[in-house]
């Protein structure tokens, strides 16, 4: 499963590949556990 999220640039230095990731869905009822597999340089890149 892939999770895409928005993070402030000031928070990114604290996130590393291999870190544990706990994601709570917007509803607040579902908590997912995983591992950071990669960090993209940007979101929604386009070549227009």
Secondary structure, 3 states (H helix, E strand, C coil): CCCCCCCCHHHHCCCCCCCEEEEECCCCCCEEEEECCCCCCCCCCCCC
